[in-house]
Amino acid sequence: MTLRIDEIILFPLITEKAVGMIERENKISFVVNKLATKPEIKNAVETVHKVKVEGIKVINDTKGRKKAIVKLGKEFKAEELATKLGVI
């Protein structure tokens, strides 16, 4: 079963650690659908937010959520995307 693009990214994650990654590592975190795969997450982030994704790490946290830590390409700034999303 494939997910629609609007079903993959649930919301951006706002924690102290996530904000630190935005500033230091050009990474932004999202809570994603549990059924989403890395290629689906990459496609959704690139399509919805008009950025280039360099890499993705997926983590299942202790709260039962699936988190995607997305590293953006050098030509894009995670801070700009976070500001657009209202994260910072």
C-alpha positions, 0 to 999 in steps of 0.5 A: 500500500502506498501513501499519498504525499499528504499522508506521509509528513504529519508535523515538524518536531519542535524540541530543544535537540531538534532546534539545535540540529536545525542551527548546527547540522542543517537538519530538520525533524518531522513526525511521519506516518508509521507506514512511510518508507525512507524513499516516500519521506524523501519524495514528500519533503522534496515535493511539499517543501521544494528542497533537496534532501541529502539524507534521512534517518528514521527513528521510532521513539519511546512515545510510539512515533516515527521520526524522520531526521532530514538533512537538507542539501547544501544549497538549502537552509534548514533555518529558512524551512523551519521559519516558513513552517513556524518552528523557529 
